[in-house]
Amino acid sequence: MNHKIESTFLSNKTKRLVFVPFAFVLFYLVSFLLDPYAEFWQEYSNRSFWKLLAEWTTSLIFCFLVSEASIFIHAHLNRSLPWTDRPLKRLLVEALCNMIAVMFIIFLNIIFILCIEKEDLSAPSSEDIKNLMQWGVVSTMISFMIIAINTGSYLVNNWKNSEMKVTQHKLREAELRQASVEAQLNSLKLQLDPHFIFNSLSILSELILEDQQLGYEYSERFSKVYRFLLVNSKKNTISLEEELKFLDSYIFLIKYRIGSGISFEIDVATDSKAFYLPPLTLQLLIENAIKHNSTNKNSPLAIKVYTKEAQVLVIENSLSLIENQNLRSFGIGLPNIMNRFKLLKGKPPEIVKTDSTYKVIIHLMDYEQ
């Protein structure tokens, strides 16, 4: 399992360069406090400038190696053994790895002392051994201080990122609920619209008198529309296949209400029906088209629903705008659809207008949300 690497305080190169001089000062300070009367400090001021410079350079390199080794171990363990998986094991492994790294660096320093600073390879004096032991203690302290800084920074960053993700998730959920509520209110308006109910029932009464079979079918379609609105308006997404089944019943009612003043053409590829979109998308767009355009038998409103590609659905209608209306007035339908696609991380619908047609291009989503 891959884990995202979180940045820490010492991940920044500038901060690391600042930290090395701090470790250098700490190295000498702790060494002095451990044994201020050591021979090393008594003779320290009598050394020549070049010897002091050589020692400082060596100590600085030593501090740099200890710091970088600790940072490298920390970064590597973040990938292979994150704190969030097994914190106790991580602490023990990181501490052990750092102690091994410090011992190895001290060993290199011993080799340097024996081979470079001494003219012979005789055994080191007790003072040299004492100094090296102090170096080991101080180096281990520096290493564990780096562990503490990196670990604290790592955990704080993880906590901040987790809190931000939770906050963003809650905000997105709240916005999505708001958009869903708007869609439900819109569907409720349709359910409670007295004109829609009156017209539907009037047509049903006429059909029952003229053709009982057709009246029965009309009542079935009427109930399907309401059942769909009650069940699916609360969902975030539904399949295009489900939406088209609803649309079939909805179109059936509209045709008998408006008559020859409107025509529909549905041409959707089979493989597109498995993709998803917010519920009531097609109904809201068709409702907008009917609301803003005239519907009469001499110049019927032509509405087409078709696919250009597997995940590209087009809802197109002819333009015959009602007087004193324009395309700036979309009602609550199109803004609601735009907002829901945005909250669902889908590609927003595109609007293409010509002198004779108005198109809304829907980019279907490939998974349910």
C-alpha positions, 0 to 999 in steps of 0.5 A: 500500500502506498502512503502519501509522504507528508512534508515535515519541518526538516523536509525544507532544505533551507531549514535543514541548512539552518538546523546544521549550525544549530546542531553544531553549537549544541554539539559543543555546548553539551560536550562542555556541560558533560565535562567542563574540566576535561583536558580538551577544553583546558588546551582549547584556547591554546590551539592555532587558528588552523587547527581550530578551523580544521576541527570546526570543519570536521565537527560541522561535517559530522553534525551534517552527516548525523542530521542527514542520516536521521532525516533520511531514515525518517523519510524512508520509514514514512513510506515503509512504516508510517506512524499511523500503522504501528506507532510503537514499532515505528518508534523503536525501529527509528530509534534503533536505526538512528543509533546504528547510523550514529555508531557508524558515523562515529566509527568513520570519525575514529578512522579519520582520527587514527589515519589523518590526525595521528602520525602513527596508528597507535591505540587512542588515549583514554582522553580520545576514548572519552571524547569519542564517548562524549561525541556518541552521547551528543550525536545520539541526542542530536539524532533523537532531537531530529526524530522529535522535531520531524515526528512532531511536525509530521503528526501535526501536519497529518492532523491539520490535513485530516482536519482540512479533509474532514472540513472540506468533506462536511462542506461538500456534503452540506452543499450537496444536501442543499442542491438535493433539497433544491431538486426535491423542492423543484420536483415537489413543485411539479407534484403540487402544481395545480395546473399540472395536476388539473390538466393531467386529471382532465386529460385522464377523464377524457381518455377514460370516456373515449378509450378506457385502455388508453386511459388506463395507460395514461394513469399508469404513466402518471403514477410512474412519474410521481413514484419516480419523483418520490423515490429518486429525487433524493439520490445524488445520481441515477443511471441514464437508463433509469432517467430515460424510463422516467422520461418516457412516462413524462413525455407520454403525459406531455404529449397528451397535454400539449398535443401536436405542439411538441415533438420528441426524438430520443436516440441514446446509444445502449452503452451510454445508458450505464453511465450516471447523472443527477436525477431529474436532469432531463425533466428539468431541461425539457421543462425549461424548454417548454416554459420558454418556447411556444408550443403550437401545431403550426410551429411545434417545439422540437426536442431531441435527446441523443448521444454524441459519444458514450459519455456525452448526452445532448438535449436540444430544442428548437427556438421559438421564444415566447414574447418578453422572454429570453434565455437569461431566465433559466428558472431554478432548473439549469443552475441547479443542474450546474451546481449538482454536477459541480458538487459531484465533481463532474464536468459541468454541462455546456450550453450551445446556442444558435439562431434556431436551436438551444443545446445543453451538453451533459457529460455523464459520470462513470460511477454512482455517487 
